[in-house]
Amino acid sequence: MVDRMLLSGEFSYAAFATQQHHIHQSPEYCVPRTKHLNSVFDANVNRFIVSSDLGNGKSIFLEQLTFEAHSRGFEVFAVNTQLPEALAELDILLTSSAKRMYLIDGYARYRKAVKHIGKRLPASSVLVCAIAQSVDDLLHSEIAEDMCGAPREIDLNILDSAELAAWDGLLERWGFWEGRIQETRVDRLEFLRAQCGSENRSIVLSLFRETRLSRKIDEIVNYFLRQNPHHSKAFIAVLINALCQNHVDWPRITEWLEIDNAALKVDVLSSPVGDFMSGTSRWYEFTSTELASYILNHYDFAIDEMVEVYSKIVRETAYSADDLRGGFDARENLKELMRFRFLTKLFSSRGVGVTAINAVYRNRCSAPTLPFTA
């Protein structure tokens, strides 16, 4: 269960609930952001913006917050659409004086929903939005205007001393310290503080490099790129979608790339991935954003194949942008896929990265005109 969360980013509500019911013991599943969780309920405001750099735990925090809100008697609604009928349903919910919490993971993506809820939010309810960047004064003012009230910011980037101590206990509990287990607790905490910068992302990356997870990652990459090269395009598609935070619909990707999804599922679950992803319906989301970036940084891929897969996904996403119902999601996905920052993550190899990005632009220029929407 812990390996699944670290590698795929999938959070288990049940595992976290079990951990929190033994709150006086050291965490056995994940590090709770207790101070920040309590701040949502102890504040005299009901609008919050949760900020962190990519990989520092905003989505996991929202999952933890869901449990905490339930335990305090709140109904929780995760808002991940802006379809008119969904907003109409929200109108009905927002007329109630019941204790309700509305969670939006992606302020920019779901800005229309943020405005809609913020304008109607009753005093008994709480609105929490997450954003994958730091919030300066200008952005804070924009968010306050959208939320129809000044939000309190919760910055998750830096772990406090209690959270670092919880990480130490968790790593010891599951044998992740390996060679460092001989060090004193003070030295291990100093490693988390100094070498990992007191950041979730850096701690997880150190696990990818230095523990049994590194061997598991080797096994996964070898399975797809060397032992079963006929699945290499599917593997690249999985990594691209992970970098896009799995916003692109996987069945569509398999259709675009002519992947036999049923056969792929059988092979994936019989591969090293099956060790930690068996029993989940979203078996194809077996790498987190951080793991996808790590793999692309540390392993060699056939660049022509990566360009081909990426260009196909971009092209078909663009063709979907004018769909009356799904067009919004397609346009947002297209924005993410086309960002230069995204391209530099995808084609991260220093030796061929620039060449690959140039190939992508040439591919786009030679393709039929796409319905890009601003």
C-alpha positions as CSV (number, residue, x, y, z in Angstrom):
1,M,0.0,0.0,0.0
2,V,2.8,2.4,0.8
3,D,4.7,1.4,-2.3
4,R,1.6,2.1,-4.4
5,M,1.3,5.6,-3.0
6,L,5.0,6.4,-3.4
7,L,5.2,5.1,-7.0
8,S,1.8,5.8,-8.5
9,G,0.6,8.6,-6.2
10,E,-2.6,6.8,-5.5
11,F,-4.0,7.6,-2.1
12,S,-5.9,5.1,0.0
13,Y,-8.6,6.8,2.2
14,A,-9.0,3.5,4.1
15,A,-5.3,3.2,4.9
16,F,-5.2,6.8,6.1
17,A,-8.3,6.4,8.2
18,T,-6.8,3.4,9.9
19,Q,-3.6,5.3,10.6
20,Q,-5.5,8.3,12.0
21,H,-7.6,6.1,14.3
22,H,-4.2,5.3,16.0
23,I,-3.1,8.9,16.1
24,H,-0.9,8.5,19.1
25,Q,1.3,6.0,17.2
26,S,3.8,6.8,14.6
27,P,2.3,7.1,11.1
28,E,2.3,3.8,9.2
29,Y,0.9,5.0,5.8
30,C,1.8,8.6,5.1
31,V,2.8,11.8,6.9
32,P,-0.2,13.7,8.0
33,R,0.0,17.5,7.6
34,T,-1.6,18.0,11.0
35,K,-0.9,21.6,11.5
36,H,-2.3,22.6,8.1
37,L,-5.3,20.3,8.5
38,N,-6.2,21.9,11.8
39,S,-5.8,25.4,10.4
40,V,-8.7,24.9,8.0
41,F,-11.1,24.2,10.9
42,D,-9.5,26.6,13.5
43,A,-9.6,29.7,11.3
44,N,-12.3,32.4,11.3
45,V,-12.4,32.3,7.4
46,N,-14.0,29.7,5.1
47,R,-12.0,30.2,2.0
48,F,-8.5,28.7,1.5
49,I,-5.9,28.5,-1.2
50,V,-3.5,25.5,-0.9
51,S,-0.2,26.1,-2.6
52,S,2.8,24.0,-3.3
53,D,5.3,23.3,-6.0
54,L,4.6,20.3,-8.2
55,G,5.2,17.1,-6.2
56,N,5.1,18.6,-2.7
57,G,1.8,17.1,-1.7
58,K,-1.2,19.4,-2.5
59,S,-3.3,16.6,-3.9
60,I,-2.5,14.2,-1.0
61,F,-3.3,17.0,1.4
62,L,-6.7,17.4,-0.1
63,E,-7.2,13.7,0.4
64,Q,-6.2,14.0,4.0
65,L,-8.5,17.0,4.4
66,T,-11.4,14.9,3.0
67,F,-10.9,12.4,5.9
68,E,-10.5,15.2,8.5
69,A,-13.6,17.0,7.2
70,H,-15.7,13.8,7.4
71,S,-14.5,13.2,10.9
72,R,-15.7,16.6,11.9
73,G,-19.2,16.2,10.4
74,F,-18.7,17.8,7.0
75,E,-20.1,16.6,3.7
76,V,-17.3,16.8,1.1
77,F,-17.6,17.5,-2.6
78,A,-14.7,17.3,-5.0
79,V,-15.4,19.6,-7.9
80,N,-13.6,18.6,-11.1
81,T,-15.9,19.8,-13.8
82,Q,-17.4,23.0,-15.1
83,L,-20.3,21.5,-17.1
84,P,-23.5,23.7,-16.8
85,E,-25.5,20.9,-15.3
86,A,-22.8,20.3,-12.6
87,L,-22.9,24.0,-11.7
88,A,-26.7,23.8,-11.5
89,E,-26.4,20.9,-9.0
90,L,-24.0,23.0,-7.0
91,D,-26.5,25.8,-6.9
92,I,-28.9,23.5,-5.0
93,L,-26.2,22.3,-2.6
94,L,-25.0,25.9,-1.9
95,T,-28.5,26.9,-0.7
96,S,-28.2,24.6,2.3
97,S,-26.9,25.7,5.7
98,A,-25.4,22.2,6.3
99,K,-21.7,21.8,7.0
100,R,-20.2,21.2,3.5
101,M,-16.7,21.5,2.1
102,Y,-15.9,22.1,-1.6
103,L,-12.5,20.9,-2.8
104,I,-11.0,22.1,-6.1
105,D,-7.7,20.6,-7.2
106,G,-6.6,23.1,-9.8
107,Y,-7.5,26.7,-9.4
108,A,-6.6,27.8,-13.0
109,R,-8.2,24.8,-14.6
110,Y,-11.5,25.1,-12.8
111,R,-11.6,28.9,-12.3
112,K,-15.2,29.2,-13.5
113,A,-16.3,26.7,-10.8
114,V,-14.2,28.7,-8.2
115,K,-16.1,31.9,-9.1
116,H,-19.4,30.1,-9.1
117,I,-19.0,28.6,-5.6
118,G,-17.3,31.6,-4.1
119,K,-20.2,33.9,-5.1
120,R,-22.7,31.6,-3.4
121,L,-20.7,30.1,-0.5
122,P,-22.7,30.1,2.8
123,A,-21.0,30.8,6.1
124,S,-21.5,27.1,7.1
125,S,-19.5,25.9,4.2
126,V,-15.8,25.9,3.3
127,L,-14.1,26.3,-0.1
128,V,-10.6,25.0,-0.6
129,C,-8.7,25.4,-3.8
130,A,-5.2,24.0,-4.7
131,I,-2.7,25.6,-7.0
132,A,0.7,24.2,-8.1
133,Q,2.7,27.4,-7.6
134,S,3.6,30.0,-5.1
135,V,1.0,32.7,-4.5
136,D,2.3,36.3,-4.6
137,D,0.3,39.4,-3.7
138,L,-1.0,39.9,-7.2
139,L,-2.2,36.3,-7.6
140,H,-3.7,36.3,-4.1
141,S,-5.7,39.4,-5.0
142,E,-7.0,37.7,-8.2
143,I,-7.9,34.5,-6.2
144,A,-9.7,36.7,-3.6
145,E,-11.7,38.3,-6.3
146,D,-12.7,35.0,-7.8
147,M,-13.6,33.5,-4.4
148,C,-15.5,36.7,-3.4
149,G,-13.5,36.8,-0.2
150,A,-9.9,36.9,0.9
151,P,-8.6,33.3,1.3
152,R,-6.1,32.1,3.8
153,E,-3.1,30.6,2.1
154,I,-1.8,27.2,3.2
155,D,1.8,26.8,1.9
156,L,2.8,23.1,1.9
157,N,6.3,23.3,0.5
158,I,8.3,23.1,3.7
159,L,7.8,20.3,6.2
160,D,8.0,21.3,9.9
161,S,10.0,19.4,12.5
162,A,7.0,17.2,13.5
163,E,6.4,16.2,9.9
164,L,10.1,15.4,9.4
165,A,10.0,13.2,12.5
166,A,7.0,11.4,11.1
167,W,8.9,10.9,7.8
168,D,11.8,9.4,9.8
169,G,9.5,7.0,11.6
170,L,7.7,6.0,8.4
171,L,11.0,5.3,6.5
172,E,12.2,3.2,9.5
173,R,8.9,1.3,9.7
174,W,9.0,0.2,6.1
175,G,12.7,-0.4,5.8
176,F,13.4,2.6,3.4
177,W,16.4,3.9,5.4
178,E,18.4,0.8,4.4
179,G,22.1,1.8,4.8
180,R,21.2,4.9,6.8
181,I,19.5,2.9,9.5
182,Q,22.8,2.7,11.4
183,E,22.9,6.5,11.6
184,T,21.5,8.2,14.7
185,R,18.0,9.7,14.5
186,V,19.5,13.2,14.7
187,D,21.7,12.5,11.6
188,R,18.7,11.1,9.7
189,L,16.6,14.1,10.5
190,E,19.5,16.3,9.4
191,F,19.6,14.4,6.1
192,L,15.9,15.1,5.5
193,R,16.4,18.7,6.5
194,A,19.6,19.6,4.7
195,Q,19.9,17.1,1.8
196,C,16.2,17.0,1.0
197,G,15.4,20.6,1.8
198,S,12.5,19.6,4.1
199,E,10.4,18.9,1.0
200,N,8.2,15.9,0.3
201,R,9.3,15.9,-3.3
202,S,13.0,15.7,-2.6
203,I,12.4,13.0,0.0
204,V,10.5,10.9,-2.5
205,L,13.1,11.4,-5.2
206,S,15.8,10.2,-2.8
207,L,13.7,7.0,-2.3
208,F,13.6,6.6,-6.1
209,R,17.4,6.8,-6.2
210,E,18.7,5.0,-3.1
211,T,16.2,2.4,-1.9
212,R,14.4,-0.8,-3.0
213,L,12.1,1.5,-5.0
214,S,15.0,2.2,-7.4
215,R,15.3,-1.5,-8.1
216,K,11.5,-1.7,-8.7
217,I,11.7,1.2,-11.1
218,D,14.5,-0.5,-13.0
219,E,12.4,-3.6,-13.2
220,I,9.4,-1.6,-14.6
221,V,11.5,0.2,-17.2
222,N,13.3,-2.9,-18.3
223,Y,10.0,-4.7,-18.7
224,F,8.6,-2.1,-21.1
225,L,11.6,-1.0,-23.0
226,R,13.8,-4.1,-23.2
227,Q,11.8,-7.3,-22.4
228,N,8.5,-6.1,-24.2
229,P,9.4,-3.4,-26.6
230,H,6.0,-3.8,-28.4
231,H,4.6,-2.0,-25.3
232,S,7.0,0.9,-25.4
233,K,4.5,3.3,-27.0
234,A,2.0,2.4,-24.4
235,F,4.6,3.1,-21.7
236,I,5.5,6.4,-23.2
237,A,1.8,7.3,-23.3
238,V,1.5,6.4,-19.6
239,L,4.4,8.7,-18.7
240,I,3.0,11.6,-20.8
241,N,-0.4,11.3,-19.2
242,A,1.2,11.2,-15.7
243,L,3.1,14.4,-16.5
244,C,-0.3,15.8,-17.5
245,Q,-1.6,14.6,-14.1
246,N,-3.8,12.0,-15.9
247,H,-6.2,14.6,-17.2
248,V,-6.3,13.0,-20.7
249,D,-8.8,10.2,-20.8
250,W,-6.9,6.9,-21.0
251,P,-9.4,5.0,-23.3
252,R,-9.1,7.8,-25.8
253,I,-5.3,7.6,-25.7
254,T,-5.4,3.9,-26.4
255,E,-7.8,4.5,-29.3
256,W,-5.6,7.2,-30.8
257,L,-2.5,5.1,-30.5
258,E,-4.3,1.8,-31.6
259,I,-3.3,0.1,-28.3
260,D,-5.0,-3.2,-27.4
261,N,-6.1,-2.0,-23.9
262,A,-7.3,-5.5,-22.7
263,A,-4.0,-7.2,-23.7
264,L,-2.0,-4.3,-22.2
265,K,-3.9,-4.6,-18.9
266,V,-3.1,-8.4,-18.7
267,D,0.6,-7.8,-19.4
268,V,0.9,-4.8,-17.0
269,L,-0.7,-6.6,-14.1
270,S,1.6,-9.6,-14.7
271,S,4.6,-7.3,-14.8
272,P,6.5,-5.7,-11.8
273,V,3.7,-3.1,-11.8
274,G,1.3,-5.8,-10.6
275,D,3.2,-6.0,-7.4
276,F,1.7,-2.7,-6.2
277,M,-1.2,-2.0,-8.6
278,S,-3.2,-5.2,-8.5
279,G,-6.9,-4.7,-7.4
280,T,-7.2,-1.1,-8.7
281,S,-9.5,-0.1,-11.6
282,R,-7.0,2.6,-12.8
283,W,-4.2,0.2,-13.3
284,Y,-2.8,2.3,-16.1
285,E,-2.0,5.2,-13.7
286,F,1.0,3.3,-12.3
287,T,3.4,6.3,-12.2
288,S,3.0,9.5,-10.4
289,T,4.0,12.8,-12.0
290,E,7.2,12.7,-10.0
291,L,8.1,9.1,-11.0
292,A,7.3,9.8,-14.7
293,S,9.6,12.8,-14.6
294,Y,12.3,10.7,-12.8
295,I,12.1,7.9,-15.4
296,L,12.3,10.3,-18.3
297,N,15.4,11.9,-16.7
298,H,17.2,8.7,-15.9
299,Y,16.5,6.3,-18.7
300,D,17.1,6.3,-22.5
301,F,14.1,6.3,-24.8
302,A,13.8,6.2,-28.6
303,I,13.3,9.9,-29.2
304,D,11.5,9.4,-32.6
305,E,9.0,7.2,-30.9
306,M,8.5,9.7,-28.1
307,V,7.9,12.5,-30.6
308,E,5.5,10.3,-32.5
309,V,3.4,9.4,-29.4
310,Y,3.4,12.9,-28.0
311,S,2.5,14.5,-31.3
312,K,-0.4,12.1,-31.8
313,I,-1.8,12.8,-28.4
314,V,-1.5,16.5,-28.9
315,R,-3.1,16.4,-32.3
316,E,-6.1,14.3,-31.3
317,T,-6.6,16.4,-28.1
318,A,-6.7,19.5,-30.3
319,Y,-9.3,17.9,-32.6
320,S,-11.4,17.3,-29.5
321,A,-11.3,20.9,-28.4
322,D,-14.4,21.9,-30.3
323,D,-16.6,19.2,-28.8
324,L,-19.6,20.9,-27.2
325,R,-19.4,18.8,-23.9
326,G,-15.8,17.8,-23.6
327,G,-14.2,20.7,-25.4
328,F,-13.3,22.5,-22.2
329,D,-11.3,19.6,-20.8
330,A,-9.6,19.1,-24.1
331,R,-8.6,22.8,-24.3
332,E,-7.2,22.7,-20.8
333,N,-5.3,19.5,-21.5
334,L,-3.9,21.0,-24.7
335,K,-2.6,24.0,-22.7
336,E,-0.8,21.7,-20.4
337,L,0.6,19.5,-23.1
338,M,1.9,22.5,-25.1
339,R,3.6,24.3,-22.4
340,F,7.4,24.6,-22.9
341,R,7.9,23.5,-19.3
342,F,6.0,20.3,-20.1
343,L,8.1,19.7,-23.1
344,T,11.4,20.1,-21.2
345,K,10.2,17.6,-18.7
346,L,9.1,15.1,-21.3
347,F,12.3,15.5,-23.4
348,S,14.6,16.0,-20.4
349,S,17.8,14.4,-21.8
350,R,20.4,17.1,-22.2
351,G,21.9,15.4,-25.2
352,V,18.8,15.1,-27.3
353,G,16.2,17.3,-25.6
354,V,16.5,20.3,-27.8
355,T,16.6,18.2,-31.0
356,A,13.4,16.4,-29.8
357,I,11.6,19.6,-29.0
358,N,12.6,21.0,-32.5
359,A,11.2,17.7,-34.0
360,V,7.9,18.3,-32.2
361,Y,7.6,21.8,-33.6
362,R,8.4,20.6,-37.1
363,N,5.8,17.8,-36.7
364,R,3.2,20.4,-35.6
365,C,4.0,22.6,-38.5
366,S,3.6,19.8,-41.1
367,A,0.3,18.6,-39.5
368,P,-3.1,19.7,-40.8
369,T,-4.5,22.9,-39.3
370,L,-5.6,22.2,-35.7
371,P,-8.5,24.0,-34.0
372,F,-6.4,25.7,-31.3
373,T,-8.6,27.7,-28.9
374,A,-7.2,30.5,-26.8
